[in-house]
């Protein structure tokens, strides 16, 4: 079984590399022909990130990869997600608003957390009618990062788990401080009326 998983992981890694090559070809075509293929590049980048999440989940599951937890400015993480997601959402006539109420550093794995939040905002954008909000605040002695949308909400709770949700849950749980583990919370009927994706990190 483990050999099969190793083969699958290798295939995912190869596919991710092929996507990066495809993106390079698109960039070259844009330059050569003076055309805008931004949405195609975005789709490739999103697919590559999804494959990267799959590899990360595999490595975390096998305990081959540890979290790189360092003090991180929370506002910088929120701004990075905003910069990555706002253009694509604007093209779909949807608005992403960031409300970061945490002005200090927080110990977390910045790369993985940013990827998880990007995925959460992307998913919210698929179902939102017009609004998505990313917020950060302090709650119960921890950091709470929340993505809300004004869509119809999750079809079921708990929802059918995909790689993104499983990785988010694993990421949260592996953040441990003072004996407390992080957690993933999913709910409907959030402040915008739709789904709520929330990570609480100690």
Protein Blocks (a to p, Z undefined) as FASTA:
>chain_A
ZZmmmmmmmmmmmmmmmmmmmmmmmmmmmmmnopafklmmmmmmmmmmmmmmmmmmmmmm
nopaccddddddfklmmmmmmmmmmmmmmmnopacddddfbfbdcdddfklmmmmmmmmm
mmmmmmmmkbccdddddeehiacdddddfbebjfbdcddddfklmmmmmmmmmpcgehia
cdddddehifnopacdddddZZ
